[in-house]
């Protein structure tokens, strides 16, 4: 389901003369049933019970209202015994048409003497994408339906929901040592063969100021031997931030297309930022410290702080840093 959908499924009351408003969906279901009937019996299906047609119509209306994108289903149970066929004849369960439409669907033995899967239901399912059952689901609405005409109720349940949104910075620490953390990022890149070094530097600065985790440029050679550059942008996997950075890349570079690579896994060390007295007057320098576990493995002074002290005091930059 998309976001912000209602959690209550409405009751529809639609006159039969408005049946055509269901459009291509109903026509497609009827065409699937017609072709299956012809394949099984070698003749054209000349009629379909009015109640069956209205049931198909109501289901399609409900699915359209809920804006369902895809289905995951359990194995379909094969009942046994005898049942009324789509044309009114009495046939063994599963009926020949049901078996024809069950091709490519997962099945399991049925628990009772009953027709548990109908050709109409299978024809409707064939209109939608069937996906693997999600590992987790946030349930938004439920619609139970029961056939009360039987001694044992036959219940079909429609459970609508959304897969939980993945936290972009959720830490996946190593189970043993926990020496670093990993998180999922999005990588965007664009090839540029008609820009200047100044424009590239400005683009990197803009991206970093608008939420990029990192941005950089690599030299490449394009067709006809043209020297060019690839502008890279790395950010957390958040749609709003990705869209914001894409906008900056399109506005401030000459590219007409940007490649997007999602779910890029990055390992990173724990880090801290300290203010250290420089030893050159009262000026302090920011220092970034990287840790592997509890061990300090990286220490680096902030370049801009060292540069400011070097300009002010005349002390060489390398000595300050």
C-alpha positions in Angstrom: 0.0 0.0 0.0 1.1 3.6 -0.5 1.4 6.0 2.4 -1.6 7.7 4.0 -4.2 5.2 2.9 -7.4 4.8 4.9 -7.4 2.0 7.4 -11.1 1.2 7.0 -12.3 -0.6 3.8 -15.5 1.1 2.6 -18.8 -0.7 1.6 -19.6 -0.1 -2.1 -23.1 0.0 -3.5 -22.9 0.3 -7.3 -25.8 -0.3 -9.7 -25.4 -3.0 -12.3 -25.7 -0.5 -15.2 -22.5 1.2 -14.0 -20.6 -2.1 -14.4 -18.6 -0.7 -17.4 -16.8 1.8 -15.1 -14.6 -1.0 -13.9 -12.9 -0.8 -17.3 -9.9 -2.8 -18.4 -9.6 -4.8 -15.1 -13.0 -6.6 -15.5 -12.5 -7.1 -19.2 -9.0 -8.6 -18.5 -10.4 -11.0 -15.9 -13.2 -12.1 -18.2 -10.7 -12.6 -21.0 -8.5 -14.8 -18.8 -11.5 -16.9 -17.8 -12.6 -17.1 -21.5 -9.2 -18.4 -22.7 -8.9 -20.9 -19.9 -12.4 -22.2 -20.7 -11.6 -22.6 -24.4 -8.3 -24.4 -23.6 -10.0 -26.8 -21.3 -13.3 -27.5 -23.1 -12.4 -26.5 -26.7 -15.4 -24.2 -27.0 -16.4 -20.6 -26.2 -17.7 -19.6 -22.8 -21.1 -18.1 -23.7 -22.3 -17.0 -20.2 -21.1 -16.1 -16.7 -23.3 -16.1 -13.7 -24.4 -12.5 -12.8 -23.4 -12.9 -9.1 -19.9 -14.1 -10.1 -19.5 -11.1 -12.4 -20.5 -8.7 -9.6 -18.1 -10.4 -7.2 -15.2 -9.8 -9.6 -16.3 -6.2 -10.1 -16.5 -5.5 -6.3 -13.1 -7.0 -5.7 -11.5 -4.9 -8.4 -13.2 -1.8 -7.1 -11.8 -2.5 -3.6 -8.3 -3.1 -4.9 -8.5 0.1 -6.9 -9.6 2.1 -3.9 -6.8 0.6 -1.8 -4.2 1.3 -4.5 -2.7 -2.2 -4.0 0.7 -2.5 -5.8 1.5 -6.2 -5.4 0.4 -9.4 -3.7 2.1 -12.1 -1.7 0.0 -15.2 -1.1 0.2 -18.4 0.9 0.1 -21.8 -0.9 -3.4 -22.3 -2.4 -5.3 -25.3 -0.9 -6.6 -27.9 -3.3 -9.9 -29.2 -1.9 -11.6 -32.4 -3.0 -15.1 -33.7 -3.7 -17.6 -32.3 -6.3 -18.5 -28.6 -7.0 -20.4 -26.4 -9.5 -18.3 -25.3 -12.4 -18.2 -21.8 -13.8 -20.8 -22.8 -16.5 -23.1 -24.5 -14.0 -22.0 -28.1 -14.5 -20.9 -30.3 -11.7 -17.2 -31.3 -11.8 -14.6 -32.8 -9.5 -12.6 -30.5 -7.2 -10.4 -28.8 -8.2 -12.3 -28.2 -11.4 -10.5 -28.5 -14.8 -10.6 -24.7 -15.2 -9.2 -24.2 -11.7 -6.3 -26.6 -12.4 -5.6 -24.7 -15.7 -5.4 -21.4 -13.9 -3.4 -22.8 -11.0 -0.3 -23.2 -13.3 2.7 -21.4 -11.7 0.9 -20.8 -8.4 2.1 -22.6 -5.2 -0.4 -25.2 -3.9 -0.9 -27.5 -0.9 -3.4 -30.3 0.0 -6.8 -29.1 0.9 -8.2 -29.8 4.4 -11.8 -30.4 3.6 -14.4 -31.6 1.1 -14.9 -28.3 -0.6 -14.0 -26.0 -3.5 -11.4 -23.8 -1.8 -10.0 -21.9 -4.8 -12.2 -20.6 -7.6 -11.3 -19.7 -11.2 -12.5 -16.2 -10.7 -10.1 -15.6 -7.8 -7.2 -17.0 -9.8 -8.0 -14.9 -12.8 -8.0 -11.8 -10.5 -4.6 -12.8 -9.0 -3.1 -13.1 -12.5 -3.7 -9.4 -13.0 -1.3 -8.4 -10.2 2.4 -8.9 -9.4 2.9 -11.8 -7.0 5.9 -11.2 -4.8 7.7 -13.2 -2.1 6.0 -12.9 1.3 7.6 -10.0 3.1 9.7 -10.8 6.2 7.7 -8.1 8.2 4.6 -6.1 7.5 3.0 -3.1 9.2 -0.8 -4.0 8.9 -3.0 -1.1 7.8 -6.3 -2.8 7.2 -7.9 -6.3 7.2 -11.0 -7.5 5.4 -12.3 -10.9 6.4 -14.9 -12.6 4.3 -16.7 -15.9 5.0 -18.9 -18.2 3.1 -21.7 -18.8 5.6 -23.6 -21.1 3.4 -21.4 -24.1 4.3 -21.2 -26.2 7.5 -17.5 -25.3 7.7 -16.8 -21.7 7.0 -14.5 -20.9 4.2 -12.6 -17.7 5.0 -10.5 -15.6 2.8 -8.7 -12.7 4.4 -7.2 -9.7 2.7 -4.4 -8.2 4.8 -3.1 -4.8 3.5 0.0 -3.2 4.8 3.4 -1.8 4.2 6.9 -3.1 4.6 8.6 -1.2 7.5 10.8 1.6 6.2 14.5 0.7 6.7 16.3 3.1 9.0 19.1 4.5 6.8 21.6 4.8 9.5 20.7 1.7 11.5 24.0 0.3 12.8 24.8 -3.3 11.9 27.8 -3.9 14.2 30.0 -6.9 14.0 28.6 -9.6 16.3 32.0 -10.4 17.8 34.5 -7.6 18.0 32.3 -4.6 17.2 35.4 -2.8 15.8 33.4 -0.7 13.3 29.8 -0.1 12.3 28.1 -0.4 8.9 25.3 1.6 7.4 23.5 1.8 4.0 24.1 4.8 1.8 23.0 6.0 -1.6 25.7 6.8 -4.2 24.9 9.2 -7.1 27.3 10.0 -9.9 27.3 11.9 -13.2 29.9 12.2 -16.0 30.8 15.7 -17.0 32.9 16.6 -20.1 32.0 20.3 -20.5 32.7 21.9 -17.1 35.6 23.6 -15.4 37.6 22.8 -12.3 36.1 25.7 -10.5 32.6 24.6 -11.2 33.4 21.1 -10.0 34.8 22.5 -6.7 31.7 24.6 -6.2 29.4 21.6 -6.9 31.3 19.5 -4.2 31.0 22.4 -1.7 27.2 22.7 -2.4 26.6 19.0 -2.0 28.5 18.8 1.3 26.6 21.8 2.6 23.2 20.2 1.6 23.6 16.9 3.5 26.0 14.8 1.5 28.2 12.4 3.6 31.0 12.8 1.0 31.5 14.2 -2.4 34.5 13.9 -4.8 35.6 13.9 -8.4 37.4 11.3 -10.5 39.1 11.8 -13.9 37.8 9.7 -16.8 38.2 9.4 -20.6 35.0 9.5 -22.6 34.2 8.6 -26.2 36.5 10.1 -28.9 39.2 10.4 -26.2 37.6 13.4 -24.5 39.0 14.1 -21.0 36.2 14.4 -18.5 35.3 13.9 -14.8 32.8 12.0 -12.8 31.1 13.9 -9.9 30.3 11.6 -7.0 27.9 12.2 -4.1 27.4 9.9 -1.1 24.4 10.4 1.3 22.2 8.5 3.7 19.4 6.5 2.1 16.7 9.0 2.8 14.4 10.0 -0.1 14.2 13.7 0.9 17.9 14.1 1.1 18.5 12.1 -2.1 16.0 14.3 -4.0 17.6 17.5 -2.5 21.1 16.5 -3.7 19.8 15.4 -7.1 18.3 18.8 -7.5 21.7 20.5 -6.6 23.5 18.3 -9.1 21.1 19.1 -11.9 21.0 22.8 -11.2 24.8 23.4 -10.7 26.3 21.1 -13.3 25.8 20.5 -17.0 24.7 16.8 -16.6 21.4 15.5 -18.1 21.4 12.3 -16.3 22.6 10.9 -12.9 23.2 7.3 -12.0 21.8 6.3 -8.6 23.2 3.2 -6.7 21.1 2.4 -3.6 21.9 0.3 -0.5 25.7 0.9 -0.7 27.1 -0.6 2.4 29.8 1.4 4.1 32.0 0.4 7.1 33.2 3.3 9.3 35.1 3.7 12.5 33.9 5.3 15.6 35.2 8.9 15.8 35.3 11.9 18.1 36.2 15.6 17.7 38.5 17.3 20.1 39.7 20.9 20.5 43.5 21.0 21.2 45.7 23.9 22.1 47.9 24.6 19.1 50.9 26.0 21.1 50.9 29.1 18.8 49.2 31.7 21.0 45.7 31.1 22.3 44.5 29.4 19.1 43.0 25.9 19.2 42.8 23.3 16.5 40.0 20.8 15.9 41.3 17.2 15.8 39.4 14.2 14.5 40.2 10.9 16.3 39.3 7.5 14.8 38.9 4.4 17.0 38.9 0.7 16.2 37.2 -0.7 19.2 39.0 1.2 22.0 42.2 1.6 20.1 43.1 5.0 18.6 44.1 4.3 15.0 43.8 7.8 13.3 44.4 11.4 14.4 44.1 14.3 12.0 44.0 18.0 12.6 41.4 20.2 10.8 43.1 21.7 7.7 41.2 25.0 7.9 42.2 25.6 11.5 45.8 24.9 10.7 45.7 27.1 7.7 44.3 30.1 9.7 47.1 29.8 12.3 49.8 29.5 9.5 48.5 32.7 7.8 48.4 34.5 11.1 51.7 33.4 12.6 53.8 32.6 9.5 54.6 29.1 10.9 54.7 26.4 8.2 51.4 24.5 7.8 53.1 21.1 8.1 54.6 22.1 11.5 51.2 23.1 12.9 49.3 20.1 11.6 
